[in-house]
Amino acid sequence: QQQVKQSPQSLIVQKGGISIINCAYENTAFDYFPWYQQFPGKGPALLIAIRPDVSEKKEGRFTISFNKSAKQFSLHIMDSQPGDSATYFCAAHSGGSNYKLTFGKGTLLTVNP
Amino acid sequence: DAGITQSPRHKVTETGTPVTLRCHQTENHRYMYWYRQDPGHGLRLIHYSYGVKDTDKGEVSDGYSVSRSKTEDFLLTLESATSSQTSVYFCAIGTGVIETQYFGPGTRLLVL
């Protein structure tokens, strides 16, 4: 049973545009929400993360927006570049001491030059 | 890749044969995880370890076993490989301080 629903499955954006990827969850025990970026042939790498006590976190061109009441969070990539073309995964940590993450199914982002 | 290596990086095997994948870390982290990645399914947790000889099942553990006899090594074994286990397998390590996991480069496994 998928506990983190991610959309869209794929996204095409023009260079300089804004890329938006959305995730939704049901488990209110989730307490940490990271985003991972994966390039072809590589392992996922942590991009940015947020805790539910804040509504927004920004790191450079990447911003997470978090809506606790709606149980939704999203990744915004401003001024998207061809080098941002990758697969993006949202994830959620369900609390407890074993630090298990539940991942969304991923979004393939293509930024056209 | 945060001091994580996986071996082999690519493997082709036949249905019914045993397969062992190795994850090795140089970070001395307590937590280690095995995921599989398949199109349309994202990353799914197979097994994880929270210390030497301490392991537990993830969401897709059927057909897999693991062992961790040393902090630095976490082995994933397919006792009798099936075509449905064709996938890309990722190992991850966790700091145990924050809920961040660092992933290895992956092993691409093809079961014929």
Interface residues (C-beta under 8 A of the other chain):
Chain A: Q6 D31 Y32 P34 Y36 G41 K42 G43 P44 A45 L46 A49 F89 H93 S97 N98 Y99 K100 L101 T102 F103 G104 K105 G106
Chain B: D1 I4 Y31 Y33 G40 H41 G42 L43 R44 L45 Y48 Y50 D56 G58 F90 A92 G94 G96 I98 E99 T100 Q101 Y102 F103 G104 P105 G106
